[in-house]
Amino acid sequence: MIVEPRIESYIASLGAQPDPVLAAMEALAERRHFPIVGRQTGSLLSLFAKAVGARRVLELGSGYGYSALWFARALPEDGMVICTDHSSDNRDLALGYFRTAGLEKRVEFHVGNALAIARDQKPGFDVIFNDIDKEDYAASVPLAVSLLRSGGLFITDNTLWKGKVVEADTSDALVESVRAFNKLVFSRPDLETVLLPVRDGITVCRKK
Ligand SMILES: C[S@@+](CC[C@H](N)C(=O)[O-])C[C@H]1O[C@@H](n2cnc3c(N)ncnc32)[C@H](O)[C@@H]1O
């Protein structure tokens, strides 16, 4: 994406482990041109979840569960990833992969609008991962803050949007949405925020 391909390949070669479930999900992404986070970001999400001792994770935009599987593996036995997606086909695929991985008890999958589903959740999440349509990024911020525990992480993908955030042409509405999101989270005094130039950009906010 925005990092030099040779550097991406080098990083990938360091962490490459055979993993049949992830490999099957990655092959499906390849066939369908479906945007999963990939291993580099997946392992980062897992590390963040472990670092904050996460038990409850909420995902906004789960697709067929690839990023959710990384979270589920990072949680303790009684942990839970709550997934959301518009598509019931994605839910069915995700539940199948979770069953194959032996982690079906660690996932709950809701079909519908991620923000509407999130509004019905009990607060106190340790991590919220945001990967929905970029137009809704700004609206996700106050909601995520209200649902996180103090010290919890709000992690958002694609926040450098293929590097387009630095291009002069501002006519692209998606670029504007991503810029507005970054500006918003960096301006909030109740969040401590960093933007990591990993893959397509990941913004990580810690709720104070
Ligand atoms: C980038 S993909 C998610 C990939 C997933 N996080 C992964 O890495 O495995 C985004 C998914 O979110 C869904 N989506 C986008 N906006 C949504 C919304 N507002 N509510 C529910 N689902 C949404 C899309 O249908 C798509 O399946």
The ligand as an SDF file (V2000), in Angstrom:
LIG
                    3D

 27 29  0  0  0  0  0  0  0  0999 V2000
  -12.9080   -3.6130    5.0650 C   0  0  0  0  0  0  0  0  0  0  0  0
  -14.1360   -4.7940    5.2770 S   0  0  0  0  0  0  0  0  0  0  0  0
  -13.8190   -5.4870    6.8510 C   0  0  0  0  0  0  0  0  0  0  0  0
  -12.6740   -6.3970    6.8870 C   0  0  0  0  0  0  0  0  0  0  0  0
  -12.4190   -7.0070    8.2480 C   0  0  0  0  0  0  0  0  0  0  0  0
  -12.2740   -6.0230    9.2880 N   0  0  0  0  0  0  0  0  0  0  0  0
  -11.1700   -7.8620    8.1600 C   0  0  0  0  0  0  0  0  0  0  0  0
  -10.0680   -7.2970    8.1130 O   0  0  0  0  0  0  0  0  0  0  0  0
  -11.3140   -9.0660    8.1370 O   0  0  0  0  0  0  0  0  0  0  0  0
  -15.5130   -3.7880    5.6980 C   0  0  0  0  0  0  0  0  0  0  0  0
  -16.7830   -4.5920    5.9380 C   0  0  0  0  0  0  0  0  0  0  0  0
  -17.6530   -3.7550    6.6790 O   0  0  0  0  0  0  0  0  0  0  0  0
  -18.9360   -3.7670    6.1010 C   0  0  0  0  0  0  0  0  0  0  0  0
  -19.5010   -2.4480    6.4150 N   0  0  0  0  0  0  0  0  0  0  0  0
  -19.0920   -1.2390    5.9740 C   0  0  0  0  0  0  0  0  0  0  0  0
  -19.7850   -0.2440    6.5640 N   0  0  0  0  0  0  0  0  0  0  0  0
  -20.6750   -0.8710    7.3980 C   0  0  0  0  0  0  0  0  0  0  0  0
  -21.6570   -0.3970    8.2900 C   0  0  0  0  0  0  0  0  0  0  0  0
  -21.9000    0.9020    8.4510 N   0  0  0  0  0  0  0  0  0  0  0  0
  -22.3700   -1.3130    8.9800 N   0  0  0  0  0  0  0  0  0  0  0  0
  -22.1380   -2.6480    8.8280 C   0  0  0  0  0  0  0  0  0  0  0  0
  -21.2130   -3.1450    8.0060 N   0  0  0  0  0  0  0  0  0  0  0  0
  -20.4840   -2.2660    7.3060 C   0  0  0  0  0  0  0  0  0  0  0  0
  -18.7230   -4.0510    4.6330 C   0  0  0  0  0  0  0  0  0  0  0  0
  -19.8590   -4.6670    4.0980 O   0  0  0  0  0  0  0  0  0  0  0  0
  -17.5200   -4.9880    4.6730 C   0  0  0  0  0  0  0  0  0  0  0  0
  -17.9210   -6.3280    4.7950 O   0  0  0  0  0  0  0  0  0  0  0  0
  1  2  1  0
  2  3  1  0
  2 10  1  0
  3  4  1  0
  4  5  1  0
  5  6  1  0
  5  7  1  0
  7  8  2  0
  7  9  1  0
 10 11  1  0
 11 12  1  0
 11 26  1  0
 12 13  1  0
 13 14  1  0
 13 24  1  0
 14 15  1  0
 14 23  1  0
 15 16  2  0
 16 17  1  0
 17 18  1  0
 17 23  2  0
 18 19  1  0
 18 20  2  0
 20 21  1  0
 21 22  2  0
 22 23  1  0
 24 25  1  0
 24 26  1  0
 26 27  1  0
M  CHG  2   2   1   9  -1
M  END
$$$$
